Amino acid sequence: MTAAPGPLETRVDRTRCVGTGACAATAPEDLTLTPDGRALPLRTTPSDLELLTEAAELCPVEALTIHRTDTGEQIAPAY
């Protein structure tokens, strides 16, 4: 498990999310699917940054992103 490097925020663009579930399957401690099938962060600070980063990179519509709260810099997915 990789600890988060400083304050981070997980964001889900619910208008883009198509509910594949790949993110919640990859990082189940940090993400879940709501009854409408869209992703929802479960916590404000990631429990495992490595898994959450992988989940963001797996999202086919790039609806899941991870940002530094102090600068707003997007750290995942990496482009």
C-alpha positions as CSV (number, residue, x, y, z in Angstrom):
1,M,0.0,0.0,0.0
2,T,1.3,3.4,-1.0
3,A,0.6,6.4,1.3
4,A,-0.7,9.6,-0.2
5,P,2.0,12.3,-0.7
6,G,0.3,15.3,1.0
7,P,-3.3,16.4,0.8
8,L,-5.2,14.9,-2.2
9,E,-8.7,15.1,-3.5
10,T,-10.5,12.5,-5.6
11,R,-12.9,13.9,-8.1
12,V,-15.6,12.2,-10.1
13,D,-17.2,14.0,-13.0
14,R,-20.6,12.4,-12.7
15,T,-21.7,13.7,-16.1
16,R,-18.9,11.8,-17.8
17,C,-19.0,8.7,-15.7
18,V,-20.5,5.7,-17.6
19,G,-20.5,3.3,-14.7
20,T,-18.1,0.6,-15.9
21,G,-17.2,-0.2,-12.3
22,A,-13.5,-0.7,-13.1
23,C,-12.6,2.0,-10.7
24,A,-14.6,0.6,-7.8
25,A,-13.3,-2.9,-8.5
26,T,-9.7,-1.6,-8.5
27,A,-9.9,0.6,-5.4
28,P,-12.8,-0.6,-3.4
29,E,-11.7,1.1,-0.2
30,D,-11.8,4.5,-1.9
31,L,-14.6,4.2,-4.5
32,T,-18.0,2.8,-4.8
33,L,-20.8,2.8,-7.3
34,T,-24.0,4.6,-6.3
35,P,-27.5,3.1,-7.1
36,D,-27.5,5.1,-10.4
37,G,-24.3,3.2,-11.4
38,R,-21.9,6.2,-11.2
39,A,-18.7,6.3,-9.2
40,L,-18.5,8.0,-5.8
41,P,-15.4,8.6,-3.6
42,L,-15.7,7.0,-0.2
43,R,-13.1,9.1,1.6
44,T,-11.4,12.5,1.3
45,T,-7.9,11.0,1.6
46,P,-6.9,8.0,-0.5
47,S,-6.2,4.9,1.5
48,D,-4.0,3.5,-1.3
49,L,-2.7,6.0,-3.8
50,E,-1.3,3.4,-6.1
51,L,-4.6,1.6,-6.5
52,L,-6.5,4.8,-6.8
53,T,-4.1,6.1,-9.5
54,E,-4.6,2.8,-11.3
55,A,-8.4,3.2,-11.0
56,A,-8.2,6.7,-12.5
57,E,-6.0,5.5,-15.4
58,L,-8.5,2.7,-16.1
59,C,-11.5,5.0,-16.5
60,P,-12.4,4.9,-20.2
61,V,-14.0,8.4,-20.1
62,E,-11.5,10.0,-17.7
63,A,-14.3,10.8,-15.2
64,L,-12.0,10.0,-12.2
65,T,-9.2,12.3,-11.4
66,I,-6.9,12.9,-8.4
67,H,-5.7,16.4,-7.5
68,R,-3.4,18.0,-4.9
69,T,-5.7,20.1,-2.7
70,D,-3.1,22.8,-2.0
71,T,-2.2,23.5,-5.7
72,G,-5.1,21.9,-7.7
73,E,-2.5,20.0,-9.7
74,Q,-3.9,16.9,-11.3
75,I,-1.7,13.9,-10.5
76,A,-3.8,11.2,-12.0
77,P,-4.4,10.1,-14.6
78,A,-1.1,11.2,-16.0
79,Y,-1.2,12.4,-19.5
